[in-house]
């Protein structure tokens, strides 16, 4: 740096003190000196100090990935360029004004000024910018590729490889010709301990806390704090404050990708990844504690959810037993805050390796995967896997696993309408939980037994079990399961009596569940309130409820719940003369059901669609044409009584929309079922 300054001021004679020669040249003049990439010569900071002290009118603008730490220094940290959190919900014109998108479009125009700029292209450009974390160099390198590739093609390659931006313009300094070179330059400045910490930090998707980093890095707390601060000083991680006040350390995705590549090159890589997986197993297990003494465990799991999934992805290939522990540990989260589709995907992947998983994890994986399959709508797979799980647990004497699977099985049996068998298994679960002294599962079993008895028109006995279950969970201090039992009791009472007062109580229960931040289950409860409003004929409130609920359900990612909500919304809208919205919701519901390949849900949605199209011209053509492709009509028995009554009206006049005997036969069968159920109800 010193020689560069001497050259800039054309100083040829420096004497014994080159810095003094610079001071003499600058004197009292007011000027600004720019020093670029000063992290490469950070030891020259003493030169900056002497110049500032001797030349009061001198201002120095230094770019560096490391703060100089000199008196009077004002640090301005440069963040990545602006991006949208949710580009899909933003107008194209607003996306164009984002700094990152503007830079890409400007650089692309210099390369090839004919790139189409429709709405789809702009959204692809925004996705490209997000892939490179809004880093200007990454954006410029990606934009340079528009000479040969469209934004959509660039995006497709970035999805699979970081190498697309691994080379750039030759007119840049060598270390700035690619993002890889930029990151490597900073990486090489670290000592070996710092490089190890960098590689460890790269495993965490998004962010980590100091304790998890310490554990995976196998460092003392003091050493971990020091290394993290060194990484932050080198602009390789950023410290963010969280609600707890302790903070988390975040690494940009582009930097993390480089770190994971370096981790794969060192002998310690597998051991580091194994410790990372063990750490995430502990988070999953802690969040699923049967007695919720650690009230922060669930909140911590939400913070670590992306890291848990990353650990599962590695474990599924290298340590299936750890993947099994993660999956089983996620049971409570999937029920309260997650998505059953999320759980079904994990269960499918793990089931392919089921023979490598030891007992009792194997039976629990089978049982939980079967439970997730049911919520996905795959009843055949669900039944097979849960039965296999139960047989395996019984034959191997794994009684605690047997109890857990029994509770899942009762839930599934109830949902498919096999209520009497559900009651028998629930009674077995109550007996086994009592023998094992497992109060938590005893509470679950009693709640399911209460539901089954209510379905079997024995509500008084059902309420006894609901009350016992609620009291157990209050004693255990598990606020969520207290509200879960209350919600189940209210739902059972509502559909047994059709007393509208239970609808108001259900709304209060849903609000308490939402306060616990169990968003997925809160949406489930609200969907039952919507169904209750339909049952009692309060269609105005049902339509209002549906309008507010649909976006909430979309956020949960629960496709089956969304299908059900849209189907109920279609009936509510039809009843309040909002026919266009009714048909749209019914069609969306049907599309979701068909995508899921869930016969029961398709039939349910078709029934709703029939009602929503009741007043339309030729109302039966669309849904009957689809309906005749269904192999079974069993799902129709699950329809609401209000919908059943409407189906009688819809099907009472002869119609043959498809012009085939099969269509007429199906229609007659549907009319018979609807009439039979409504007659029984009357």
C-alpha positions as CSV (number, residue, x, y, z in Angstrom):
1,X,0.0,0.0,0.0
2,X,2.8,2.4,0.9
3,X,4.5,2.1,-2.4
4,X,1.2,2.6,-4.2
5,X,0.6,5.8,-2.3
6,X,4.1,7.1,-3.1
7,X,3.6,6.4,-6.8
8,X,0.2,8.1,-6.7
9,X,1.8,11.3,-5.3
10,X,4.9,10.9,-7.7
11,X,7.3,10.8,-4.7
12,X,10.6,9.5,-5.8
13,X,12.8,10.5,-2.8
14,X,11.5,9.1,0.5
15,X,14.5,9.2,2.7
16,X,14.6,7.2,5.9
17,X,10.8,7.6,6.6
18,X,8.5,7.0,3.6
19,X,5.4,7.9,5.6
20,X,6.9,11.3,6.5
21,X,7.5,11.9,2.8
22,X,3.8,11.3,2.2
23,X,2.9,13.7,5.1
24,X,5.0,16.4,3.5
25,X,3.4,15.9,0.1
26,X,-0.2,16.1,1.4
27,X,0.4,18.8,4.0
28,X,-2.7,20.8,4.9
29,X,-4.5,20.2,1.7
30,X,-8.2,19.0,1.8
31,X,-8.4,15.8,-0.1
32,X,-9.9,12.3,-0.1
33,X,-7.7,9.3,-0.7
34,X,-9.4,6.0,-1.8
35,X,-7.7,2.7,-0.7
36,X,-9.3,-0.3,-2.3
37,X,-9.2,-3.9,-1.0
38,X,-7.3,-2.9,2.1
39,X,-7.9,-6.3,3.7
40,X,-5.0,-7.6,1.7
41,X,-2.6,-5.3,3.5
42,X,-4.5,-4.9,6.8
43,X,-1.1,-4.6,8.7
44,X,-0.6,-1.2,7.0
45,X,-3.3,0.3,9.2
46,X,-0.6,2.1,11.2
47,X,0.2,4.1,8.0
48,X,-3.4,5.2,7.9
49,X,-3.3,6.3,11.6
50,X,-0.1,8.4,11.0
51,X,-1.5,10.1,7.9
52,X,-4.7,11.0,9.7
53,X,-2.9,12.4,12.7
54,X,-0.5,14.5,10.7
55,X,-2.9,15.6,7.9
56,X,-6.1,16.9,9.6
57,X,-7.9,17.8,6.3
58,X,-7.2,14.3,4.8
59,X,-10.2,11.9,4.4
60,X,-9.5,8.3,3.7
61,X,-12.2,6.1,2.0
62,X,-11.1,2.4,2.4
63,X,-12.9,-0.6,1.0
64,X,-12.2,-3.7,2.9
65,X,-13.8,-7.0,4.1
66,X,-12.2,-6.3,7.5
67,X,-12.7,-3.2,9.6
68,X,-9.3,-1.4,10.2
69,X,-9.9,-0.8,13.9
70,X,-8.2,2.6,13.9
71,X,-9.3,5.7,15.8
72,X,-11.9,7.8,14.2
73,X,-13.0,5.0,11.8
74,X,-16.6,5.0,10.7
75,X,-17.7,1.5,9.4
76,X,-20.4,1.4,6.7
77,X,-21.4,-2.2,6.0
78,X,-22.7,-2.8,2.5
79,X,-25.6,-5.2,2.4
80,X,-26.7,-7.2,-0.7
81,X,-28.9,-5.4,-3.2
82,X,-32.6,-5.1,-2.5
83,X,-34.8,-8.1,-3.2
84,X,-38.4,-8.9,-2.6
85,X,-39.4,-11.4,0.1
86,X,-42.3,-12.6,-1.9
87,X,-41.9,-11.8,-5.6
88,X,-45.0,-13.8,-6.6
89,X,-47.2,-11.3,-4.7
90,X,-45.6,-8.2,-6.2
91,X,-46.5,-6.4,-9.5
92,X,-44.0,-6.6,-12.3
93,X,-43.5,-2.8,-12.3
94,X,-42.5,-2.9,-8.6
95,X,-40.0,-5.8,-9.3
96,X,-38.4,-3.7,-12.0
97,X,-37.6,-0.9,-9.5
98,X,-35.6,-3.2,-7.2
99,X,-31.9,-2.4,-7.1
100,X,-30.8,-6.0,-7.9
101,X,-33.2,-6.3,-10.9
102,X,-32.2,-2.9,-12.2
103,X,-28.5,-3.9,-12.1
104,X,-29.2,-7.2,-13.9
105,X,-31.2,-5.5,-16.7
106,X,-28.6,-2.8,-17.1
107,X,-25.7,-5.3,-17.5
108,X,-27.8,-7.6,-19.7
109,X,-28.6,-4.6,-22.0
110,X,-24.9,-4.0,-22.5
111,X,-24.4,-7.6,-23.5
112,X,-27.5,-8.2,-25.6
113,X,-30.1,-5.4,-25.8
114,X,-32.8,-7.6,-27.3
115,X,-33.8,-9.6,-24.1
116,X,-37.7,-9.8,-23.9
117,X,-39.0,-8.0,-20.8
118,X,-42.4,-9.5,-20.1
119,X,-43.7,-10.3,-16.6
120,X,-42.4,-13.9,-16.7
121,X,-38.9,-12.7,-17.6
122,X,-38.7,-10.1,-14.9
123,X,-39.7,-12.7,-12.3
124,X,-37.0,-15.1,-13.6
125,X,-34.5,-12.2,-13.3
126,X,-35.5,-11.7,-9.7
127,X,-35.1,-15.4,-9.0
128,X,-31.6,-15.3,-10.5
129,X,-30.7,-12.3,-8.3
130,X,-31.9,-14.2,-5.3
131,X,-29.9,-17.3,-6.2
132,X,-26.7,-15.1,-6.0
133,X,-27.9,-13.5,-2.8
134,X,-28.3,-10.0,-4.4
135,X,-24.5,-9.8,-4.6
136,X,-23.6,-7.2,-7.4
137,X,-20.7,-9.3,-8.7
138,X,-22.9,-12.4,-8.9
139,X,-25.6,-10.4,-10.7
140,X,-23.2,-9.0,-13.2
141,X,-21.6,-12.4,-13.9
142,X,-25.1,-14.0,-14.4
143,X,-26.3,-11.1,-16.6
144,X,-23.2,-11.6,-18.8
145,X,-24.6,-15.0,-19.7
146,X,-27.6,-13.5,-21.5
147,X,-25.4,-13.3,-24.5
148,X,-26.0,-17.1,-24.9
149,X,-28.8,-18.0,-22.5
150,X,-32.3,-16.7,-21.7
151,X,-33.0,-15.8,-18.0
152,X,-35.1,-19.0,-17.7
153,X,-32.1,-21.1,-18.9
154,X,-29.8,-19.3,-16.6
155,X,-32.1,-19.9,-13.7
156,X,-32.4,-23.6,-14.6
157,X,-28.6,-24.0,-14.5
158,X,-28.3,-22.1,-11.3
159,X,-30.7,-24.5,-9.7
160,X,-28.2,-27.3,-10.3
161,X,-24.8,-25.6,-10.3
162,X,-23.0,-22.7,-8.9
163,X,-20.4,-23.0,-11.7
164,X,-22.5,-20.8,-14.1
165,X,-21.1,-17.7,-12.4
166,X,-17.6,-19.2,-11.9
167,X,-16.0,-17.2,-14.7
168,X,-16.5,-13.6,-15.8
169,X,-15.0,-10.7,-17.7
170,X,-11.2,-10.8,-18.2
171,X,-11.0,-7.0,-17.6
172,X,-11.5,-7.6,-13.8
173,X,-8.7,-8.3,-11.3
174,X,-8.1,-12.0,-11.2
175,X,-9.7,-12.4,-7.7
176,X,-12.9,-10.7,-9.0
177,X,-13.4,-12.7,-12.1
178,X,-15.8,-15.1,-10.4
179,X,-17.8,-15.4,-7.2
180,X,-15.7,-18.4,-6.3
181,X,-12.5,-16.4,-6.6
182,X,-14.0,-13.6,-4.4
183,X,-14.9,-16.0,-1.6
184,X,-11.7,-18.0,-2.0
185,X,-9.7,-14.8,-1.5
186,X,-11.3,-14.2,1.9
187,X,-11.1,-17.9,2.8
188,X,-7.4,-17.9,2.2
189,X,-6.9,-15.0,4.6
190,X,-8.1,-17.1,7.5
191,X,-5.9,-19.3,9.7
192,X,-6.6,-23.0,9.9
193,X,-8.9,-22.6,12.8
194,X,-10.9,-19.9,11.0
195,X,-11.2,-22.1,7.9
196,X,-12.5,-25.0,10.0
197,X,-15.1,-22.6,11.5
198,X,-16.0,-21.4,8.0
199,X,-16.6,-24.9,6.8
200,X,-18.7,-25.7,9.8
201,X,-20.8,-22.5,9.4
202,X,-21.5,-23.4,5.8
203,X,-23.6,-26.5,6.9
204,X,-26.2,-24.3,8.6
205,X,-29.0,-23.4,6.2
206,X,-29.7,-19.7,6.8
207,X,-28.4,-19.3,10.3
208,X,-27.2,-21.0,13.5
209,X,-26.7,-20.1,17.2
210,X,-23.4,-20.0,18.9
211,X,-24.0,-23.2,20.9
212,X,-24.9,-25.3,17.9
213,X,-21.9,-24.0,16.0
214,X,-19.6,-24.8,19.0
215,X,-21.0,-28.3,19.2
216,X,-20.6,-29.1,15.5
217,X,-17.2,-27.4,15.3
218,X,-16.1,-29.3,18.5
219,X,-14.8,-26.1,20.1
220,X,-14.9,-24.5,23.5
221,X,-17.4,-21.7,23.9
222,X,-14.7,-19.0,24.0
223,X,-13.0,-20.4,21.0
224,X,-16.3,-20.6,19.0
225,X,-17.2,-17.0,19.9
226,X,-13.7,-15.9,18.8
227,X,-13.9,-17.7,15.4
228,X,-17.4,-16.5,14.7
229,X,-16.3,-12.9,15.3
230,X,-13.3,-13.4,13.0
231,X,-15.7,-14.7,10.3
232,X,-17.9,-11.7,10.8
233,X,-14.9,-9.3,10.7
234,X,-14.1,-10.9,7.3
235,X,-17.6,-10.4,6.1
236,X,-18.2,-14.1,5.8
237,X,-21.0,-14.3,8.3
238,X,-23.4,-11.7,9.7
239,X,-24.6,-11.5,13.3
240,X,-28.4,-11.1,13.6
241,X,-30.4,-10.4,16.7
242,X,-33.4,-12.6,17.5
243,X,-36.3,-12.6,19.9
244,X,-34.3,-14.3,22.6
245,X,-31.5,-11.7,22.4
246,X,-28.7,-14.1,22.0
247,X,-28.5,-13.7,18.2
248,X,-27.8,-16.0,15.3
249,X,-25.0,-16.1,12.7
250,X,-26.1,-16.1,9.1
251,X,-24.0,-17.0,6.0
252,X,-25.1,-16.1,2.5
253,X,-26.1,-19.1,0.3
254,X,-23.3,-18.4,-2.3
255,X,-20.7,-18.3,0.5
256,X,-22.1,-21.4,2.1
257,X,-22.0,-23.4,-1.2
258,X,-18.2,-22.6,-1.4
259,X,-17.8,-23.7,2.3
260,X,-19.6,-27.0,1.7
261,X,-17.3,-27.7,-1.3
262,X,-14.2,-27.1,0.9
263,X,-15.7,-29.4,3.6
264,X,-16.0,-32.2,1.1
265,X,-12.2,-31.9,0.5
266,X,-11.0,-32.3,4.0
267,X,-10.7,-35.6,5.9
268,X,-12.8,-34.3,8.8
269,X,-15.8,-33.6,6.6
270,X,-17.8,-36.7,7.4
271,X,-17.3,-36.4,11.1
272,X,-18.4,-32.7,11.0
273,X,-21.5,-33.6,9.0
274,X,-22.3,-36.4,11.5
275,X,-22.1,-34.0,14.4
276,X,-24.4,-31.6,12.5
277,X,-26.9,-34.4,12.0
278,X,-26.8,-35.4,15.7
279,X,-27.3,-31.8,16.7
280,X,-30.5,-31.5,14.6
281,X,-31.7,-34.9,15.9
282,X,-31.6,-33.4,19.4
283,X,-33.6,-30.3,18.2
284,X,-36.3,-32.6,16.6
285,X,-36.5,-34.9,19.7
286,X,-36.7,-31.9,22.1
287,X,-39.5,-30.3,20.2
288,X,-41.5,-33.6,20.5
289,X,-41.2,-34.0,24.3
290,X,-44.3,-35.8,25.6
291,X,-44.3,-33.6,28.8
292,X,-43.8,-30.1,27.6
293,X,-41.5,-28.9,30.4
294,X,-39.2,-27.1,27.9
295,X,-41.5,-24.5,26.5
296,X,-38.8,-23.1,24.2
297,X,-38.0,-26.3,22.5
298,X,-40.8,-26.0,19.9
299,X,-39.8,-22.4,19.1
300,X,-36.2,-23.4,18.7
301,X,-37.2,-26.2,16.3
302,X,-39.0,-23.6,14.1
303,X,-35.8,-21.6,13.9
304,X,-33.8,-24.8,13.0
305,X,-36.4,-26.3,10.6
306,X,-34.3,-25.7,7.5
307,X,-31.2,-27.0,9.2
308,X,-33.2,-30.1,10.3
309,X,-34.2,-30.8,6.7
310,X,-30.6,-30.3,5.6
311,X,-29.4,-32.9,8.2
312,X,-32.2,-35.3,7.1
313,X,-31.1,-35.0,3.4
314,X,-27.5,-35.9,4.4
315,X,-28.6,-38.7,6.8
316,X,-30.9,-40.3,4.3
317,X,-27.8,-41.2,2.3
318,X,-25.2,-41.7,5.0
319,X,-26.9,-42.5,8.3
320,X,-30.5,-43.7,7.8
321,X,-31.0,-44.3,11.6
322,X,-30.3,-40.5,12.2
323,X,-32.9,-39.7,9.5
324,X,-35.4,-42.0,11.3
325,X,-34.7,-40.2,14.6
326,X,-35.4,-36.8,12.9
327,X,-38.6,-38.0,11.2
328,X,-40.0,-39.5,14.4
329,X,-39.0,-36.4,16.3
330,X,-40.9,-34.2,13.9
331,X,-44.3,-35.8,14.8
332,X,-45.6,-33.0,17.0
333,X,-44.3,-30.2,14.7
334,X,-46.0,-31.8,11.6
335,X,-49.3,-31.9,13.5
336,X,-49.2,-28.5,15.0
337,X,-47.3,-26.2,12.7
338,X,-46.0,-28.1,9.7
339,X,-47.5,-29.7,6.6
340,X,-48.6,-33.3,6.2
341,X,-47.3,-33.2,2.6
342,X,-44.0,-32.3,4.1
343,X,-44.2,-35.3,6.4
344,X,-45.4,-37.6,3.6
345,X,-42.4,-36.7,1.5
346,X,-40.0,-37.4,4.4
347,X,-41.8,-40.7,5.1
348,X,-41.7,-41.9,1.5
349,X,-38.0,-41.3,1.3
350,X,-37.3,-43.0,4.5
351,X,-39.5,-46.0,3.8
352,X,-37.3,-46.8,0.8
353,X,-34.5,-47.5,3.3
354,X,-36.7,-49.1,6.0
355,X,-34.8,-52.4,6.1
356,X,-31.7,-50.4,7.3
357,X,-33.5,-48.9,10.3
358,X,-33.3,-50.8,13.5
359,X,-36.1,-51.4,16.0
360,X,-38.0,-49.7,17.5
361,X,-37.4,-46.9,15.0
362,X,-38.5,-49.1,12.1
363,X,-42.0,-49.7,13.5
364,X,-42.3,-46.0,14.4
365,X,-41.1,-44.8,11.0
366,X,-43.7,-47.2,9.3
367,X,-46.5,-46.0,11.6
368,X,-45.8,-42.2,11.2
369,X,-45.2,-42.6,7.5
370,X,-48.6,-44.3,7.3
371,X,-50.2,-41.5,9.2
372,X,-48.7,-38.9,6.9
373,X,-49.9,-41.0,3.9
374,X,-53.4,-40.8,5.2
375,X,-53.4,-37.1,5.3
376,X,-51.9,-37.1,1.8
377,X,-55.1,-39.0,0.8
378,X,-53.3,-42.3,0.0
379,X,-55.5,-44.6,2.1
380,X,-54.2,-47.9,0.7
381,X,-50.6,-47.1,1.5
382,X,-51.6,-45.6,4.9
383,X,-53.5,-48.7,5.9
384,X,-50.7,-51.1,4.8
385,X,-47.9,-49.2,6.5
386,X,-49.7,-48.6,9.8
387,X,-50.8,-52.3,10.0
388,X,-47.2,-53.4,9.3
389,X,-45.9,-51.0,12.0
390,X,-48.3,-52.3,14.6
391,X,-47.6,-56.0,13.8
392,X,-43.8,-55.3,14.0
393,X,-44.1,-53.5,17.3
394,X,-46.2,-56.2,18.8
395,X,-44.1,-59.1,17.5
396,X,-40.9,-57.4,18.8
397,X,-42.3,-56.6,22.2
398,X,-41.8,-52.8,21.7
399,X,-44.7,-51.8,23.8
400,X,-44.1,-48.0,23.9
401,X,-43.9,-48.0,20.1
402,X,-47.0,-50.2,20.0
403,X,-48.9,-47.6,22.1
404,X,-47.8,-44.7,19.9
405,X,-48.8,-46.5,16.7
406,X,-52.1,-47.6,18.2
407,X,-53.0,-43.9,18.8
408,X,-52.1,-43.1,15.1
409,X,-54.1,-46.0,13.9
410,X,-57.2,-45.0,15.8
411,X,-57.0,-41.5,14.3
412,X,-56.8,-43.0,10.8
413,X,-59.7,-45.5,11.4
414,X,-61.9,-42.7,12.6
415,X,-61.1,-40.5,9.6
416,X,-62.1,-43.2,7.1
417,X,-65.3,-43.9,8.9
418,X,-64.5,-47.3,10.5
419,X,-65.6,-45.9,13.9
420,X,-66.4,-49.2,15.7
421,X,-62.9,-50.6,15.0
422,X,-61.5,-47.3,16.0
423,X,-63.3,-47.5,19.4
424,X,-61.9,-51.0,20.0
425,X,-58.3,-50.0,19.2
426,X,-58.8,-46.8,21.3
427,X,-59.9,-48.9,24.3
428,X,-56.7,-51.1,23.8
429,X,-54.6,-48.0,23.7
430,X,-56.1,-46.7,26.9
431,X,-55.4,-50.0,28.6
432,X,-51.8,-50.2,27.4
433,X,-51.1,-46.5,28.3
434,X,-52.4,-47.2,31.8
435,X,-50.2,-50.3,32.2
436,X,-47.1,-48.4,31.0
437,X,-47.9,-45.3,33.1
438,X,-47.6,-43.2,29.9
439,X,-50.0,-40.3,30.8
440,X,-49.3,-38.3,27.7
441,X,-50.4,-41.1,25.4
442,X,-53.2,-42.0,27.8
443,X,-54.6,-38.5,27.2
444,X,-54.4,-38.9,23.4
445,X,-56.0,-42.3,23.6
446,X,-58.9,-41.0,25.8
447,X,-59.4,-38.1,23.4
448,X,-59.7,-40.4,20.4
449,X,-62.0,-42.8,22.3
450,X,-64.2,-39.8,23.2
451,X,-64.4,-38.9,19.5
452,X,-65.2,-42.5,18.5
453,X,-68.0,-42.8,21.1
454,X,-69.5,-39.5,19.9
455,X,-69.5,-40.8,16.4
456,X,-71.2,-44.0,17.6
457,X,-74.0,-41.8,19.2
458,X,-72.8,-42.3,22.7
459,X,-71.9,-38.6,23.4
460,X,-72.3,-38.9,27.2
461,X,-69.6,-41.5,27.5
462,X,-67.5,-39.6,25.0
463,X,-67.6,-36.5,27.1
464,X,-66.3,-38.4,30.1
465,X,-63.1,-39.4,28.1
466,X,-62.7,-35.9,26.7
467,X,-62.8,-34.5,30.3
468,X,-60.3,-37.1,31.6
469,X,-58.0,-36.3,28.7
470,X,-58.2,-32.6,29.2
471,X,-57.4,-32.9,32.9
472,X,-54.4,-35.1,32.1
473,X,-52.9,-32.6,29.8
474,X,-53.5,-29.7,32.2
475,X,-51.6,-31.7,34.9
476,X,-48.8,-32.3,32.3
477,X,-48.6,-28.6,31.5
478,X,-49.1,-29.2,27.7
479,X,-51.2,-26.2,26.6
480,X,-51.5,-27.3,23.0
481,X,-52.9,-30.7,23.8
482,X,-55.3,-29.2,26.3
483,X,-56.8,-27.0,23.5
484,X,-56.6,-30.0,21.1
485,X,-58.9,-32.0,23.3
486,X,-61.2,-29.1,23.9
487,X,-61.5,-28.6,20.1
488,X,-62.2,-32.3,19.6
489,X,-65.0,-32.2,22.2
490,X,-66.5,-29.1,20.7
491,X,-66.4,-30.6,17.2
492,X,-68.0,-33.8,18.4
493,X,-70.8,-31.9,20.3
494,X,-71.4,-29.5,17.4
495,X,-72.0,-32.3,14.8
496,X,-74.0,-34.3,17.3
497,X,-76.4,-31.5,18.3
498,X,-76.0,-28.8,15.6
499,X,-76.1,-26.3,18.5
500,X,-74.8,-23.0,17.1
501,X,-73.4,-22.1,20.5
502,X,-70.6,-24.7,20.0
503,X,-69.5,-22.8,16.9
504,X,-68.8,-19.7,19.0
505,X,-66.9,-21.8,21.6
506,X,-64.9,-23.3,18.7
507,X,-63.9,-19.9,17.5
508,X,-62.6,-19.0,21.0
509,X,-60.6,-22.3,21.1
510,X,-59.1,-21.6,17.7
511,X,-58.0,-18.2,18.9
512,X,-56.2,-19.8,21.9
513,X,-54.5,-22.3,19.6
514,X,-53.4,-19.4,17.3
515,X,-51.9,-17.7,20.3
516,X,-49.8,-20.8,20.9
517,X,-48.5,-20.2,17.3
518,X,-49.7,-23.7,16.2
519,X,-50.9,-22.2,12.9
520,X,-51.6,-25.4,11.0
521,X,-53.8,-26.9,13.7
522,X,-55.5,-23.6,14.3
523,X,-56.5,-23.6,10.6
524,X,-57.8,-27.2,10.9
525,X,-60.0,-26.1,13.8
526,X,-61.3,-23.1,11.9
527,X,-62.1,-25.4,8.9
528,X,-64.4,-27.4,11.2
529,X,-66.1,-24.2,12.4
530,X,-66.7,-23.4,8.7
531,X,-68.2,-26.8,8.2
532,X,-70.4,-26.2,11.3
533,X,-71.7,-22.9,9.9
534,X,-72.8,-24.8,6.8
535,X,-74.5,-27.5,8.8
536,X,-76.6,-25.0,10.8
537,X,-77.4,-23.0,7.7
538,X,-75.6,-19.8,8.6
539,X,-74.3,-19.2,5.1
540,X,-73.4,-15.5,5.4
541,X,-71.0,-16.2,8.3
542,X,-69.8,-19.3,6.5
543,X,-68.9,-17.2,3.4
544,X,-67.1,-14.6,5.6
545,X,-65.3,-17.3,7.4
546,X,-64.2,-19.0,4.2
547,X,-62.9,-15.8,2.7
548,X,-60.6,-15.2,5.7
549,X,-59.6,-18.8,6.0
550,X,-58.5,-19.6,2.5
551,X,-55.3,-17.4,2.5
552,X,-54.4,-18.8,6.0
553,X,-54.7,-22.3,4.8
554,X,-52.6,-21.6,1.7
555,X,-49.8,-20.4,4.0
556,X,-49.8,-23.7,5.9
557,X,-49.0,-25.6,2.7
558,X,-51.7,-28.2,3.7
559,X,-53.1,-29.2,0.3
560,X,-55.8,-31.5,1.7
561,X,-56.9,-28.9,4.2
562,X,-57.0,-26.3,1.3
563,X,-59.1,-28.8,-0.8
564,X,-61.6,-29.2,2.0
565,X,-61.7,-25.4,2.7
566,X,-62.2,-24.5,-0.9
567,X,-65.0,-27.2,-1.2
568,X,-66.8,-25.8,1.8
569,X,-66.3,-22.2,0.5
570,X,-67.9,-23.2,-2.8
571,X,-71.1,-24.3,-1.0
572,X,-71.1,-21.1,1.2
573,X,-70.6,-18.8,-1.8
574,X,-73.3,-20.6,-3.8
575,X,-75.8,-20.1,-1.0
576,X,-75.2,-16.4,-0.9
577,X,-75.5,-15.9,-4.6
578,X,-71.8,-15.6,-5.4
579,X,-72.0,-18.3,-8.1
580,X,-68.8,-17.4,-9.9
581,X,-66.7,-17.6,-6.8
582,X,-68.5,-20.8,-5.9
583,X,-67.6,-22.5,-9.2
584,X,-64.0,-21.3,-9.0
585,X,-63.4,-22.6,-5.5
586,X,-65.1,-26.0,-6.4
587,X,-62.9,-26.4,-9.5
588,X,-59.7,-25.5,-7.5
589,X,-60.7,-28.0,-4.9
590,X,-61.2,-30.7,-7.5
591,X,-57.9,-30.0,-9.2
592,X,-56.1,-30.3,-5.8
593,X,-57.9,-33.6,-5.1
594,X,-57.1,-35.1,-8.5
595,X,-53.4,-34.0,-8.1
596,X,-53.3,-35.9,-4.8
597,X,-54.7,-39.1,-6.4
598,X,-56.9,-39.4,-3.3
599,X,-60.2,-41.0,-4.4
600,X,-62.1,-40.1,-1.2
601,X,-61.2,-36.4,-1.5
602,X,-62.0,-36.3,-5.2
603,X,-65.4,-37.7,-4.5
604,X,-65.9,-35.2,-1.7
605,X,-64.9,-32.3,-4.0
606,X,-67.1,-33.5,-6.8
607,X,-70.1,-33.5,-4.4
608,X,-69.3,-29.9,-3.5
609,X,-68.8,-29.0,-7.1
610,X,-72.3,-30.5,-7.9
611,X,-73.8,-28.2,-5.3
612,X,-71.9,-25.2,-6.4
613,X,-73.1,-25.7,-10.0
614,X,-76.7,-26.5,-9.0
615,X,-78.1,-23.3,-10.5
616,X,-75.9,-23.2,-13.6
617,X,-77.0,-24.2,-17.0
618,X,-76.4,-27.9,-17.6
619,X,-75.1,-28.2,-14.0
620,X,-74.2,-31.9,-13.9
621,X,-72.2,-32.3,-17.1
622,X,-68.8,-31.3,-15.7
623,X,-68.9,-33.2,-12.4
624,X,-70.6,-36.4,-13.6
625,X,-68.2,-36.7,-16.5
626,X,-65.4,-36.8,-14.0
627,X,-67.3,-38.8,-11.4
628,X,-67.8,-41.8,-13.6
629,X,-64.0,-42.3,-13.6
630,X,-64.0,-43.0,-9.9
631,X,-63.6,-46.6,-8.8
632,X,-65.6,-46.2,-5.6
633,X,-68.4,-44.0,-4.1
634,X,-67.4,-44.7,-0.5
635,X,-66.2,-41.2,0.0
636,X,-69.6,-39.8,-0.6
637,X,-70.6,-41.1,2.9
638,X,-68.3,-38.5,4.4
639,X,-70.1,-35.5,2.9
640,X,-71.8,-33.0,5.2
641,X,-75.6,-33.5,5.8
642,X,-76.2,-30.1,4.1
643,X,-74.4,-31.2,1.0
644,X,-76.2,-34.5,1.0
645,X,-79.6,-32.7,1.0
646,X,-78.4,-30.6,-1.9
647,X,-77.3,-33.7,-3.8
648,X,-80.8,-35.1,-3.6
649,X,-82.0,-31.9,-5.2
650,X,-79.3,-31.9,-7.9
651,X,-79.9,-35.6,-8.9
652,X,-83.6,-35.8,-8.6
653,X,-84.3,-35.1,-12.4
654,X,-83.1,-37.7,-14.9
655,X,-80.0,-36.6,-16.8
656,X,-77.5,-38.4,-19.0
657,X,-74.8,-35.8,-19.7
658,X,-72.3,-38.3,-21.1
659,X,-74.8,-40.3,-23.1
660,X,-73.7,-43.6,-21.6
661,X,-75.3,-46.2,-19.4
662,X,-72.4,-46.0,-17.1
663,X,-73.0,-42.3,-16.5
664,X,-76.7,-42.9,-15.8
665,X,-75.8,-45.8,-13.5
666,X,-73.4,-43.7,-11.5
667,X,-75.8,-40.9,-11.3
668,X,-78.6,-43.2,-10.0
669,X,-76.2,-44.7,-7.5
670,X,-75.2,-41.3,-6.2
671,X,-78.9,-40.3,-5.9
672,X,-79.6,-43.5,-4.0
673,X,-76.8,-42.9,-1.5
674,X,-77.7,-39.3,-1.0
675,X,-81.4,-40.1,-0.5
676,X,-80.5,-43.0,1.9
677,X,-78.3,-40.9,4.1
678,X,-80.6,-37.9,4.3
679,X,-83.6,-40.2,5.0
680,X,-81.6,-41.8,7.9
681,X,-80.7,-38.3,9.1
682,X,-84.3,-37.3,9.1
